[in-house]
Amino acid sequence: MSKVDDLPHHQRVGKEGEIFALEWVLRNGYKVLHTNWHFGKKELDIVAIKDNTIVVFEVKTRLSDHWEEPKDAVKRRKQKNIIEAADAYVNQYGYEQEVQFDIISLLRKGNGFELEHITDAFYPTL
């Protein structure tokens, strides 16, 4: 049994979603720099680079879109935390490239996921 199988159902779905998103990012030509990178209590799900742009992916996974789309869960406060963590990230590693903030929104569909990639989902002008 894997560590993912030991998680409660909602956490397992989230972890499976992150793995699915990571595989999608890699298949689409991004070079992954870090996953689950922490700055204090703030986290960057996936940090990658493509075409000389640092792309920070926020991954949101849901079993259903009954209450809201997964992407809609990335509210202003969450965006602010991601932006602060990304600023710390580029400073720590000395990156000077432009940073883009994308969301990967996943809905559980059977044994897989329906994926929506939102490019430039938000900007660091909050």
Order of alpha helices (4+ residues) and beta strands (2+ residues): alpha-beta-beta-beta-alpha-beta-beta
